[in-house]
Amino acid sequence: MNLSACELEKIEKELLVDPVAQRSSLMAEADFDWLIEVGYKPGVTDNVGRTTEVAIGDLLGRRLGRGERVYTSTSTF
């Protein structure tokens, strides 16, 4: 699934962010020198990632394409 900018914004705003308590940004190009990202190793179950994949499919009315996956991680910059 190649997501359009509109679909990415919909996923960000309607699925992943609590507008009362959180803010978000899509980081195609970011203004920082370093980014440390911590995620699960291959083979370790990422339940949040799996649930998010299903939720994206529900929100957009279609499943992710073959080879497309959602993974969770924590970033510090």
PyRosetta script that sets phi, psi and omega in degrees:
from pyrosetta import init, pose_from_sequence

init()
pose = pose_from_sequence("MNLSACELEKIEKELLVDPVAQRSSLMAEADFDWLIEVGYKPGVTDNVGRTTEVAIGDLLGRRLGRGERVYTSTSTF")
pose.set_psi(1, 116.5)
pose.set_omega(1, 171.9)
pose.set_phi(2, -89.9)
pose.set_psi(2, 114.9)
pose.set_omega(2, -176.1)
pose.set_phi(3, -86.0)
pose.set_psi(3, 135.4)
pose.set_omega(3, 175.6)
pose.set_phi(4, -78.1)
pose.set_psi(4, 166.2)
pose.set_omega(4, 177.0)
pose.set_phi(5, -60.1)
pose.set_psi(5, -37.8)
pose.set_omega(5, 178.9)
pose.set_phi(6, -64.3)
pose.set_psi(6, -43.2)
pose.set_omega(6, 178.8)
pose.set_phi(7, -66.3)
pose.set_psi(7, -41.0)
pose.set_omega(7, 177.1)
pose.set_phi(8, -60.3)
pose.set_psi(8, -43.1)
pose.set_omega(8, 178.7)
pose.set_phi(9, -64.4)
pose.set_psi(9, -39.2)
pose.set_omega(9, 178.7)
pose.set_phi(10, -63.5)
pose.set_psi(10, -44.8)
pose.set_omega(10, 177.8)
pose.set_phi(11, -61.2)
pose.set_psi(11, -46.0)
pose.set_omega(11, -179.7)
pose.set_phi(12, -60.5)
pose.set_psi(12, -52.9)
pose.set_omega(12, -171.7)
pose.set_phi(13, -78.6)
pose.set_psi(13, -37.1)
pose.set_omega(13, -173.4)
pose.set_phi(14, -97.1)
pose.set_psi(14, -15.9)
pose.set_omega(14, -174.4)
pose.set_phi(15, -119.7)
pose.set_psi(15, -43.2)
pose.set_omega(15, -168.6)
pose.set_phi(16, -98.6)
pose.set_psi(16, -15.6)
pose.set_omega(16, -172.3)
pose.set_phi(17, -121.5)
pose.set_psi(17, 133.7)
pose.set_omega(17, 170.8)
pose.set_phi(18, -89.2)
pose.set_psi(18, 107.0)
pose.set_omega(18, -173.3)
pose.set_phi(19, -64.6)
pose.set_psi(19, -18.2)
pose.set_omega(19, 178.4)
pose.set_phi(20, -77.7)
pose.set_psi(20, -38.6)
pose.set_omega(20, -172.0)
pose.set_phi(21, -112.8)
pose.set_psi(21, -10.2)
pose.set_omega(21, -173.3)
pose.set_phi(22, -131.7)
pose.set_psi(22, 160.7)
pose.set_omega(22, 169.6)
pose.set_phi(23, -128.7)
pose.set_psi(23, 159.9)
pose.set_omega(23, -176.5)
pose.set_phi(24, -145.4)
pose.set_psi(24, 165.1)
pose.set_omega(24, 173.3)
pose.set_phi(25, -155.5)
pose.set_psi(25, 143.4)
pose.set_omega(25, 173.1)
pose.set_phi(26, -85.9)
pose.set_psi(26, 127.2)
pose.set_omega(26, -173.6)
pose.set_phi(27, -106.3)
pose.set_psi(27, 68.3)
pose.set_omega(27, 173.3)
pose.set_phi(28, -69.2)
pose.set_psi(28, -43.5)
pose.set_omega(28, 173.5)
pose.set_phi(29, -133.6)
pose.set_psi(29, 125.2)
pose.set_omega(29, -175.5)
pose.set_phi(30, -120.1)
pose.set_psi(30, 156.0)
pose.set_omega(30, -177.3)
pose.set_phi(31, -105.8)
pose.set_psi(31, 73.7)
pose.set_omega(31, 174.4)
pose.set_phi(32, -152.5)
pose.set_psi(32, 160.6)
pose.set_omega(32, -178.2)
pose.set_phi(33, -88.2)
pose.set_psi(33, -34.1)
pose.set_omega(33, -176.9)
pose.set_phi(34, -136.9)
pose.set_psi(34, 145.8)
pose.set_omega(34, 174.2)
pose.set_phi(35, -136.9)
pose.set_psi(35, 122.5)
pose.set_omega(35, 175.6)
pose.set_phi(36, -105.9)
pose.set_psi(36, 122.2)
pose.set_omega(36, -179.0)
pose.set_phi(37, -118.7)
pose.set_psi(37, 129.7)
pose.set_omega(37, -179.8)
pose.set_phi(38, -116.4)
pose.set_psi(38, 124.5)
pose.set_omega(38, -179.3)
pose.set_phi(39, -140.3)
pose.set_psi(39, 176.2)
pose.set_omega(39, -179.9)
pose.set_phi(40, -73.2)
pose.set_psi(40, 148.5)
pose.set_omega(40, 174.3)
pose.set_phi(41, -73.4)
pose.set_psi(41, 156.2)
pose.set_omega(41, 176.0)
pose.set_phi(42, -55.8)
pose.set_psi(42, 136.5)
pose.set_omega(42, 179.3)
pose.set_phi(43, 94.5)
pose.set_psi(43, -15.5)
pose.set_omega(43, 177.7)
pose.set_phi(44, -87.2)
pose.set_psi(44, 131.6)
pose.set_omega(44, -176.9)
pose.set_phi(45, -66.2)
pose.set_psi(45, 127.4)
pose.set_omega(45, 177.9)
pose.set_phi(46, -111.1)
pose.set_psi(46, 85.1)
pose.set_omega(46, -176.2)
pose.set_phi(47, -61.9)
pose.set_psi(47, -38.3)
pose.set_omega(47, 178.9)
pose.set_phi(48, -65.3)
pose.set_psi(48, -41.8)
pose.set_omega(48, 177.2)
pose.set_phi(49, -61.2)
pose.set_psi(49, -45.7)
pose.set_omega(49, 178.8)
pose.set_phi(50, -62.0)
pose.set_psi(50, -44.4)
pose.set_omega(50, 179.7)
pose.set_phi(51, -63.7)
pose.set_psi(51, -39.0)
pose.set_omega(51, 179.5)
pose.set_phi(52, -65.6)
pose.set_psi(52, -39.0)
pose.set_omega(52, 176.2)
pose.set_phi(53, -57.1)
pose.set_psi(53, -47.1)
pose.set_omega(53, 179.8)
pose.set_phi(54, -63.6)
pose.set_psi(54, -43.2)
pose.set_omega(54, -178.7)
pose.set_phi(55, -64.5)
pose.set_psi(55, -38.9)
pose.set_omega(55, 177.3)
pose.set_phi(56, -62.6)
pose.set_psi(56, -44.2)
pose.set_omega(56, 177.3)
pose.set_phi(57, -59.3)
pose.set_psi(57, -42.4)
pose.set_omega(57, 178.1)
pose.set_phi(58, -64.6)
pose.set_psi(58, -44.0)
pose.set_omega(58, -178.0)
pose.set_phi(59, -64.5)
pose.set_psi(59, -42.8)
pose.set_omega(59, -175.6)
pose.set_phi(60, -91.9)
pose.set_psi(60, -10.3)
pose.set_omega(60, 179.4)
pose.set_phi(61, 79.4)
pose.set_psi(61, 18.1)
pose.set_omega(61, 176.6)
pose.set_phi(62, -158.0)
pose.set_psi(62, 156.4)
pose.set_omega(62, -179.4)
pose.set_phi(63, -82.7)
pose.set_psi(63, 161.9)
pose.set_omega(63, 172.1)
pose.set_phi(64, -65.0)
pose.set_psi(64, 154.1)
pose.set_omega(64, -179.1)
pose.set_phi(65, -75.7)
pose.set_psi(65, 169.7)
pose.set_omega(65, 178.7)
pose.set_phi(66, -58.9)
pose.set_psi(66, 129.7)
pose.set_omega(66, 179.3)
pose.set_phi(67, 83.9)
pose.set_psi(67, -4.9)
pose.set_omega(67, 177.7)
pose.set_phi(68, -94.1)
pose.set_psi(68, 129.9)
pose.set_omega(68, -176.9)
pose.set_phi(69, -137.1)
pose.set_psi(69, 163.2)
pose.set_omega(69, 173.7)
pose.set_phi(70, -116.3)
pose.set_psi(70, 130.2)
pose.set_omega(70, 177.9)
pose.set_phi(71, -126.0)
pose.set_psi(71, 146.3)
pose.set_omega(71, 176.3)
pose.set_phi(72, -101.7)
pose.set_psi(72, 151.2)
pose.set_omega(72, 175.7)
pose.set_phi(73, -158.0)
pose.set_psi(73, 169.8)
pose.set_omega(73, 176.0)
pose.set_phi(74, -117.4)
pose.set_psi(74, 132.7)
pose.set_omega(74, -178.5)
pose.set_phi(75, -118.3)
pose.set_psi(75, 142.1)
pose.set_omega(75, 174.1)
pose.set_phi(76, -130.6)
pose.set_psi(76, 130.0)
pose.set_omega(76, 177.9)
pose.set_phi(77, -136.9)
pose.dump_pdb("model.pdb")
